[in-house]
């Protein structure tokens, strides 16, 4: 049994308000937002971080980023003024949940310290 927090969210074992869902990803609000707007795009397939990408996963991530940067960010989340996408990798990279995920940050002018 996987004890991964994000896997449990994807499977519906932990209820979350999904802002977006398709066959490969969910997008949810971050529970500890840093900037004004802070969402997470979580792949449904479990792998720890970017170092575990293979060709198939890279294609899915690319499609997810395209959806994130157009449909979600511009239409649903009203981030037309700009936003930042961050993927922390490993403990030294600041990754606290070891299931690849992307932070979507915005809603205000971001500084270099955010993300």
Backbone bond lengths (Angstrom), bond angles and torsions (degrees), N, CA, C in turn:
res aa  C-N    CA-C-N  psi(-1)  N-CA   C-N-CA  omega(-1)  CA-C   N-CA-C  phi
1 X - - - 1.462 - - 1.529 109.52 -
2 X 1.296 117.00 126.91 1.458 122.61 178.56 1.522 109.86 -74.52
3 X 1.328 115.93 134.42 1.456 120.78 179.80 1.529 111.00 -104.22
4 X 1.312 117.11 21.03 1.454 122.67 -177.21 1.534 110.45 -78.18
5 X 1.321 115.38 127.38 1.459 122.26 179.79 1.525 111.59 -56.76
6 X 1.327 117.32 -46.83 1.460 120.20 -177.40 1.523 112.20 -70.71
7 X 1.335 118.28 -34.40 1.470 120.46 175.64 1.531 109.91 -61.52
8 X 1.326 115.91 -40.25 1.468 119.87 178.57 1.522 111.37 -65.06
9 X 1.329 117.68 -36.53 1.467 121.24 176.75 1.526 110.42 -66.75
10 X 1.325 116.28 -44.66 1.473 121.21 179.73 1.519 110.66 -60.35
11 X 1.335 116.94 -41.74 1.470 121.70 -178.07 1.523 113.20 -77.96
12 X 1.327 117.90 -9.15 1.461 120.85 -178.92 1.511 113.57 86.28
13 X 1.335 117.55 8.11 1.466 120.97 178.83 1.525 111.28 -74.24
14 X 1.315 116.73 -26.64 1.463 122.92 172.56 1.524 105.69 -118.57
15 X 1.336 117.21 118.79 1.469 118.85 -177.41 1.530 111.88 -68.71
16 X 1.318 115.43 135.02 1.458 122.34 176.07 1.524 108.41 -140.40
17 X 1.305 115.57 154.58 1.455 121.52 175.50 1.521 107.94 -87.73
18 X 1.320 116.55 102.43 1.463 121.16 -178.20 1.524 109.24 -82.68
19 X 1.320 115.25 120.27 1.458 120.73 177.55 1.518 110.75 -81.21
20 X 1.330 115.56 -24.54 1.457 121.97 179.32 1.516 107.67 -154.69
21 X 1.340 115.51 145.89 1.466 120.42 174.28 1.509 108.88 -153.06
22 X 1.334 115.29 138.37 1.449 121.68 170.07 1.525 107.25 -138.88
23 X 1.315 118.21 -165.32 1.466 119.83 -175.84 1.524 113.32 -69.18
24 X 1.340 117.57 -18.55 1.461 120.44 -175.62 1.529 115.85 -114.05
25 X 1.349 118.44 -21.19 1.463 121.31 -171.65 1.513 112.91 -141.03
26 X 1.338 114.46 158.32 1.460 121.65 162.50 1.527 106.84 -125.80
27 X 1.331 116.02 154.44 1.460 122.36 173.48 1.515 106.90 -126.28
28 X 1.348 115.35 128.36 1.462 121.77 -178.38 1.529 109.26 -134.24
29 X 1.342 116.41 165.11 1.462 121.06 172.65 1.514 108.71 -76.03
30 X 1.327 116.66 141.72 1.460 121.72 174.88 1.527 108.36 -74.79
31 X 1.329 117.18 137.71 1.466 120.05 -177.78 1.527 112.55 -76.99
32 X 1.321 118.00 -16.77 1.463 122.90 176.85 1.530 109.53 -126.76
33 X 1.332 117.42 70.89 1.463 119.25 -174.68 1.524 112.30 -64.24
34 X 1.331 115.66 137.97 1.461 120.92 175.49 1.528 109.69 -89.16
35 X 1.334 119.18 -63.13 1.462 117.93 172.57 1.528 109.63 -84.35
36 X 1.312 115.38 -176.25 1.467 121.78 -178.42 1.530 112.32 -57.01
37 X 1.335 116.67 -43.35 1.466 122.30 178.47 1.523 108.04 -115.31
38 X 1.336 116.55 127.08 1.471 120.80 -177.55 1.528 108.07 -149.36
39 X 1.319 115.43 108.87 1.456 122.38 179.49 1.522 109.23 -119.89
40 X 1.327 115.71 162.14 1.461 122.19 176.81 1.518 109.50 -121.79
41 X 1.319 116.67 131.60 1.461 121.73 169.99 1.522 106.11 -103.69
42 X 1.323 115.90 118.93 1.459 122.28 -173.53 1.530 109.75 -117.36
43 X 1.332 117.74 120.02 1.465 119.17 173.65 1.534 110.16 -64.30
44 X 1.310 116.85 142.42 1.467 120.21 178.34 1.524 111.87 -70.96
45 X 1.312 116.59 -30.46 1.455 120.09 177.32 1.529 108.70 -79.35
46 X 1.337 116.22 133.57 1.461 120.08 -179.21 1.521 111.21 -84.28
47 X 1.300 114.99 123.38 1.462 123.58 162.95 1.514 105.72 -152.05
48 X 1.321 115.64 150.40 1.466 120.72 -166.40 1.520 113.44 -63.77
49 X 1.324 117.84 -48.82 1.461 119.05 -173.94 1.528 110.42 -165.74
50 X 1.314 116.17 -170.92 1.460 121.08 -176.33 1.521 114.20 -60.74
51 X 1.324 117.85 -24.04 1.465 119.87 -179.61 1.518 112.26 -69.62
52 X 1.336 117.64 -13.33 1.466 121.52 179.82 1.524 112.89 -100.05
53 X 1.336 116.96 14.81 1.459 119.28 176.81 1.521 110.89 -72.16
54 X 1.322 115.16 138.95 1.456 121.78 167.15 1.530 105.96 -117.86
55 X 1.311 118.29 -176.18 1.467 119.81 -176.52 1.525 112.43 -60.47
56 X 1.325 117.46 -44.04 1.468 121.35 -178.88 1.528 110.97 -63.59
57 X 1.315 116.71 -45.66 1.466 120.74 179.85 1.529 110.71 -65.07
58 X 1.323 117.09 -38.23 1.466 120.92 179.88 1.526 110.85 -62.47
59 X 1.324 117.50 -39.09 1.462 121.02 177.81 1.531 109.69 -64.40
60 X 1.339 117.51 -43.96 1.469 120.73 178.37 1.521 111.06 -62.27
61 X 1.318 116.88 -43.74 1.461 120.61 179.15 1.522 110.14 -61.71
62 X 1.324 116.64 -42.43 1.461 120.52 177.41 1.517 112.28 -59.00
63 X 1.321 116.87 -43.75 1.466 120.78 177.59 1.527 110.36 -64.78
64 X 1.334 116.37 -40.41 1.462 120.56 178.70 1.515 111.86 -62.92
65 X 1.320 117.37 -42.86 1.464 120.83 178.73 1.526 111.02 -65.33
66 X 1.320 117.06 -36.35 1.465 120.54 176.80 1.526 110.56 -63.43
67 X 1.319 116.78 -45.57 1.463 121.03 178.11 1.522 109.71 -63.78
68 X 1.319 115.86 -44.23 1.458 121.65 -178.96 1.524 110.92 -60.51
69 X 1.311 117.08 -43.32 1.464 120.57 -174.66 1.520 113.57 -80.01
70 X 1.305 118.17 -12.36 1.462 119.71 -179.21 1.518 110.41 -115.60
71 X 1.299 116.50 -78.76 1.451 121.57 -174.26 1.520 112.27 -56.75
72 X 1.323 117.07 -53.58 1.462 119.99 -172.93 1.518 111.01 -73.82
73 X 1.305 117.72 -56.64 1.464 120.93 -172.99 1.525 111.95 -64.09
74 X 1.298 116.91 -43.78 1.452 119.36 -173.67 1.515 113.32 -84.20
75 X 1.301 117.97 -38.53 1.456 120.55 -174.39 1.527 113.24 -95.15
76 X 1.311 117.63 -51.44 1.461 120.35 -172.97 1.525 113.60 -84.71
77 X 1.326 118.08 -34.26 1.459 120.81 -173.42 1.521 112.90 -106.15
78 X 1.322 116.92 -2.16 1.458 122.39 175.88 1.528 112.36 54.39
79 X 1.329 116.16 52.98 1.461 121.63 179.39 1.539 110.81 -108.44
80 X 1.314 116.12 39.27 1.464 120.97 -176.40 1.518 112.67 -64.19
81 X 1.317 118.23 -23.94 1.464 121.50 -179.22 1.521 112.44 -76.06
82 X 1.320 117.22 -17.29 1.456 121.18 179.54 1.510 112.27 136.26
83 X 1.314 115.48 160.82 1.455 121.91 -179.00 1.514 109.00 -162.27
84 X 1.316 115.82 171.68 1.470 122.51 178.67 1.522 108.21 -128.52
85 X 1.332 116.63 141.40 1.453 122.90 174.71 1.526 107.40 -116.05
86 X 1.346 116.37 129.12 1.458 121.84 -176.51 1.523 109.13 -132.92
87 X 1.332 115.91 138.24 1.466 121.70 171.50 1.524 107.33 -126.08
88 X 1.321 116.94 105.47 1.458 120.94 176.37 1.520 108.31 -74.11
89 X 1.335 117.01 140.04 1.460 121.11 -176.36 1.518 109.77 -130.11
90 X 1.333 115.87 115.33 1.460 122.04 178.25 1.527 113.06 78.90
91 X 1.316 115.04 166.16 1.462 120.98 -178.31 1.525 111.80 -58.94
92 X 1.316 117.37 -43.31 1.457 120.17 -179.03 1.527 112.06 -70.56
93 X 1.314 116.78 -20.40 1.463 121.49 176.29 1.513 112.82 -87.67
94 X 1.329 116.95 1.50 1.459 120.99 178.00 1.515 115.03 88.94
95 X 1.326 117.80 13.15 1.469 120.75 -179.25 1.520 109.48 -76.78
96 X 1.334 116.61 122.04 1.468 120.29 -179.07 1.524 112.24 -103.15
97 X 1.323 118.53 -26.84 1.462 122.74 174.38 1.525 106.22 -114.50
98 X 1.319 116.39 119.26 1.470 120.79 -173.76 1.532 112.04 -88.38
99 X 1.315 113.27 60.01 1.462 125.99 170.88 1.524 102.80 -139.02
100 X 1.326 117.83 118.95 1.454 119.96 -176.51 1.521 110.80 -47.24
101 X 1.306 115.81 132.70 1.456 121.87 174.30 1.518 109.30 -154.28
102 X 1.314 115.41 158.77 1.455 122.14 -178.02 1.518 108.92 -119.11
103 X 1.327 115.95 133.22 1.455 122.23 175.92 1.526 107.97 -90.88
104 X 1.306 117.17 130.49 1.459 123.57 173.88 1.520 106.07 -109.08
105 X 1.332 115.80 113.64 1.459 122.21 -172.18 1.516 110.14 -117.75
106 X 1.327 116.76 138.40 1.460 120.12 178.05 1.509 112.11 177.00
107 X 1.334 114.68 -153.40 1.457 120.54 179.83 1.520 113.83 84.98
108 X 1.331 115.92 -4.35 1.455 122.45 177.60 1.529 107.39 -162.85
109 X 1.325 116.98 167.24 1.466 119.63 176.76 1.522 107.93 -68.94
110 X 1.333 115.93 122.82 1.469 120.87 -175.64 1.520 110.71 -87.29
111 X 1.324 115.23 146.03 1.454 121.16 176.70 1.523 109.02 -99.93
112 X 1.306 117.50 173.14 1.455 121.56 178.31 1.525 111.74 -66.34
113 X 1.313 118.70 -21.88 1.462 121.78 -176.93 1.526 112.73 -79.73
114 X 1.305 118.70 -16.42 1.460 121.41 -178.00 1.506 110.59 -88.20
115 X 1.339 115.77 135.98 1.454 120.23 176.16 1.466 110.36 90.88
